[in-house]
Amino acid sequence: MATPNPIPAGISKEQAFSMAQTEMEYRVELFNKLAQTCFSKCVDKRYKETELNMGDNSCIDRCVSKYWQVNGIVGQLLSVGKPPM
């Protein structure tokens, strides 16, 4: 049984590699923005403790959840051609 080709028809290996590289760069940037945004919002700048407390953890959890939810909504709107609200 032959293994299926993961590259869509009409796309060269170089194009597929470039697309995968661009996608990876986007995901790294998205993660870095998420981490920076939620850290800035939720963690006290003075570092009173060596570990995150329960409030910090809850805030970060909510922040990450909302960030992914909004990212998904924007992605869906862009995929159908509608501008974000």
BELHUZI-V415697 format. One record per residue. N is the residue number from 1. RES is the residue in one small letter. SS is DSSP state (alpha for helix, beta for strand, coil for the rest). OMEGA is omega in radians with two decimals (NA if undefined). Layout:
n,res,ss,omega
N,RES,SS,OMEGA
N,RES,SS,OMEGA
This chain:
n,res,ss,omega
1,m,coil,-3.12
2,a,coil,3.09
3,t,coil,-3.13
4,p,coil,3.13
5,n,coil,-3.11
6,p,coil,-3.13
7,i,coil,3.12
8,p,coil,3.13
9,a,coil,3.10
10,g,coil,3.14
11,i,coil,3.14
12,s,coil,3.11
13,k,alpha,3.14
14,e,alpha,3.10
15,q,alpha,3.13
16,a,alpha,3.11
17,f,alpha,3.12
18,s,alpha,3.12
19,m,alpha,3.13
20,a,alpha,3.12
21,q,alpha,3.10
22,t,alpha,3.11
23,e,alpha,3.13
24,m,alpha,3.10
25,e,alpha,3.10
26,y,alpha,-3.11
27,r,alpha,3.09
28,v,alpha,3.11
29,e,alpha,3.12
30,l,alpha,3.12
31,f,alpha,-3.14
32,n,alpha,3.09
33,k,alpha,3.13
34,l,alpha,-3.12
35,a,alpha,-3.13
36,q,alpha,-3.11
37,t,alpha,-3.09
38,c,alpha,3.09
39,f,alpha,-3.14
40,s,alpha,-3.09
41,k,alpha,-2.91
42,c,alpha,-3.03
43,v,coil,3.14
44,d,coil,-3.07
45,k,coil,-3.06
46,r,coil,3.11
47,y,coil,-3.13
48,k,coil,-3.07
49,e,coil,3.14
50,t,coil,3.14
51,e,coil,3.08
52,l,coil,3.10
53,n,coil,-3.08
54,m,alpha,3.12
55,g,alpha,3.09
56,d,alpha,-3.13
57,n,alpha,3.14
58,s,alpha,3.13
59,c,alpha,-3.14
60,i,alpha,3.12
61,d,alpha,3.12
62,r,alpha,-3.12
63,c,alpha,-3.14
64,v,alpha,3.13
65,s,alpha,3.13
66,k,alpha,-3.14
67,y,alpha,3.14
68,w,alpha,3.14
69,q,alpha,3.14
70,v,alpha,3.12
71,n,alpha,3.10
72,g,alpha,3.13
73,i,alpha,3.13
74,v,alpha,3.11
75,g,alpha,3.11
76,q,alpha,3.13
77,l,alpha,3.13
78,l,alpha,-3.12
79,s,alpha,3.10
80,v,coil,3.05
81,g,coil,3.11
82,k,coil,3.08
83,p,coil,3.07
84,p,coil,-3.09
85,m,coil,NA
